[in-house]
Amino acid sequence: MPVLVVMPVLVVVLALVGVVVAVVWLGQRALIYVPDRSPAGSAELVLPGARDVTLTTSDGLTLGAWHLPPTGPCDATVLVAPGNGGNRAGRAGLARAVHERGFGVLLLDYRGYGGNPGRPSEVGLARDVRAARTYLLDAGVAPGQLVYLGESLGAGVVVELAVEHPPAAMVLRSPMTSLADVGRAVYGVPVGWLLQDHFRVVEHVARAGPPLTVVYGSDDGLVPPEQSREVARVAREARTEVVEVEVPGAGHNDAVLAQGPGLVAALVEVSRAAGITGCG
């Protein structure tokens, strides 16, 4: 008699677990990627001197982006790989701050962001940032004058790119160690086994060799600062030249961290370490 009672209950429990896993598996990217899908508008209206450009991905998508060329004696350009939210219009302040130091800037929007077609995924974002790099090379930017700047999730995008196509220097703002580690920190449970996308930053940063700066806020409530410190530590162990900057009291999306003087100064410093001159 007990077996007849227990077995149906067990079946129900397993079925419920299966439903939960299926929902998480199918819906997880809606939690990871939070795009502003609306068109970003005209570059010139937001960033004087910038122009609207298009990037063509290896799987045939056409993506909108904004390009500001370098000024004065500076020949370097910063490729900005954004985090998981918003669109490029929300990063105009960062572009202005970087451009004021002479650097060129390419603000890209991933697939599904800023009016672009497609749906974001780790593989898709990798294709998108490669299209951005190809555009800059075709526009005359030398590989030795190219700097990658990855914000949060974007740090995972650029460190993976750097393994295949090393830049002159790299800036990681609020980098996580991996997406699974952030999920564990936010939800308090191990979620790595459920993830379709992984963004294993420490795995790639251990192999990427250009001078690197890691910038993070001491009060980051999304990516724990301990994870950003670990990224810097792993890079040092790989004998990468590392500049580490902690912005006191800054949260994950605070302007003082996202586009403040600490970030820009760190960009200038790591660029000089890479042999880039005339900028800053």
N, C-alpha and C positions, 0 to 999 in steps of 0.2 A: 504493500500500500504506500509507504513513504516514497518509493522509487517513482510511482505513478504521479505523485505530487511534485517531487523535486525536478523531474525531467522537463515537464512543461515550463516550470519557472526558469530553469537554466536556458531553455530554448529562447524564451522571451528576453532574458538578460543579454544573451549573445546577439539576438536580433537588434536590440536597442543599441548595443555597443557598435554593431556594424553600421547602423544608421548614422550614429554620431561620427564615426570615422569617415563615412562617405561624405557627410555634410562638410566636415573640416577639410577633407581632401579636395572636394570640388569648389569650396568657397574660400580657400585660404588666400588666394591672390587678391581677392577683394579687401582683405585685411592688410596685406603687405603693401600693395600699390594703391595710393590714394591720389589719383591724378585730378587736376583741374583740366577738364577736357575742352573747355572753351578756347577759341582761337586767342592767341596771345596779342594780336594786333600788329600794327606796323612798327618795325624796329625804330625808324626815324622819329616817330612820335614819342617813344619812350627813352631811347638812347641816341641823342644827337650824334651823327657821324657813323652810326651803325647801319647795316643794311640787312634786308631779309635774304636768306640763302636757303637752298634746299640740299638735303643730303639723301643719297640713294643707297639703301641697304642691300646686302647681298641676297636677301630674299625678296627684293623688288618693291619695297616700300619707299615712298617719298616723304621725307620728314622736314618740317620747317625748323629753322634755327636763325639766330642773330649773330652777325659777325662785326666786331670792331677791330680794325687793323691797328697795329702798334704805332706809336708816335715817337718823334725825336730820334735819338740814337738807338733806341731799343728795337730789336728785331724779333723778340720772343713773343709767343702767343700762348695763352692759357686756355686749355680745353677744359671746360667746366662740365663735369658729370653730376647732375643734380641728385638730391635725395629722392625719397619716395612720394613726396607730395607737391601740389601746386603745379605751376608751369613756369616758363622762362621769364614771364613778366614780373614774377615775384622775386627774381634774382637780378633785376636791373641795378639795384643798389650795390650789389657785389661787383657787377661788371664795371660800374662807374668807379668804384674804389680802386679796382685793379688797374683800370685804364688810366687813372690819374697818375699812376706810377710808370706809365709809358707802355705797359704790356698790351698786346692785342688780346682779345677775348672772343671765344666762341661759346655762346650759350645755346646748347642743344636741348630739345625736348625729346624724350623717348617716345616710342610708339604708344599711342593711346593718351598722350599728354599734349596740351596746347593746340588742340585741333588736328593732331596727327592721327593717321589711320593705325589700326592694329591694336593688339592687346599686349600689355607688358608681361614679360617673364625674364628669368635670368638669361636664357639663351638669346631672347630678343634684344635685351639691353646691351648684351655683348656685341650683337650685330650693329646696333645703333651707334655705339661709341666708336666702332671701327669705321663706320661711314663718316663720322665726324673727323676722325684722324685723316682719312683719305682725302676728304674735302680740303683740309688745311694743307696737306702736302701738295695737292694739285694747285692750290692757290699760291704756292711758292714758299711756304713755311718750311725751313730746314728741320730735319729731325733733331738736330742739336740745339734748336731754338724752341722746342716744344715742351711745355710744362703741363702735366695732368693735375687737375684739382678735383677731387672726389668728395662730395658731401655725404656723410652718413652711409646710406645704402650705395651711393655713388662711389664711395671708397672701394667697395667690393667690385664695382664695375671697372675702375681704372687699374687696380692692382692686378686683376686678371689680364687686362690688356697689356700692362707693363711687362709681363712675363714674355709675351710674344713680340711686342713692339716697345722696347724701353724708351722712355722720354729722356730729356736732359735732366729733369727733376720732377718731383711729385709732391703734392700737398694732399694730406688726408685730414678732413675736418670731421670730428666726432666719429672716427671709425669704430665699428664693432669687430669683435674677433670672428664671429660668424653669425648668420641669421638664426641658427639654432640657439646660440648662446643668448642672443637678445630675447628670443621667445621664452627661454627658460627664466631670464631675469624679469620679464614683464608678467608672465602668467604663473610663474612659480612651479611649473611642471616641465619635464623633458618633452619637447615637441619635434626634435630633429628627425625622428623616424617617420613623421607624417609629412615632412616638407617636400615640395617639388623643387623649390629653389633654395640654394644654400649659401651663396656668397661667402665662401671660406677665405676670409681676409688674411688671417695669420698664415694659412697654408701658402698663399701666393706671395705675401710680403717677404717670406723667408727665401724666396727665389728671385725677387725683383731687386736689382742692384743700384739704381740711380739714387743720388742724394734725396732724402725724404724728410718732410716735416709733418709732425702729427700735432694737431691743434684740437683741444677739447675743453669743455666747460666743467668746472668743478661740481656744479649742481645739475648736471644733465640727468633728467629723470627718465629718459628713453634708452639711451645707450650709456650704461654705467661707465664713469670715467676710468674705472679699473680695466675695462676692456680696451679702451684707447691706449692706456699705458702699456698694456700687454702687447698691443700691436707694435708700439715703439720698441719695447724690449726685444721682441722676436727679430725685428729688423736689425737692431744693434748686434744681436748674436750672429746674424748673417753677414756681419761686417759692412752693413750699409751705414753711410754717414747720416745721422738722424738729428734733427732739431725738434725738440719737444716743448710745446707751449701750452700751459694750462691757464685758462681765462677764469679768474676767481669769480664765483657767484653766478656764472653764466649757465642758463638752461639750454636745452637742445636747439631751440629755434630762436633764441634771443639774438637781436641784431648785433649786439656787441661781439658775439661769437661768429655769426654767419657772415658778417661783412665788416667787422670792426678792425681797428688798427693792429691788434695782435695778429690776426690772420694775415693781413696784408704785409706786415713787417716780416712775418715768417716766410711768406712767399718770396719776398725780395731776398731774404737771407739764404734760403735754400737755392735760389736761382744763381746767386753769386757763387755759392759753393760748387755749383755745376759748371761754372765758367761762363755764365751768361753775363754780358756786360751792357752798360748803357740803359739799364732799367732800374727804376727806383729812386 
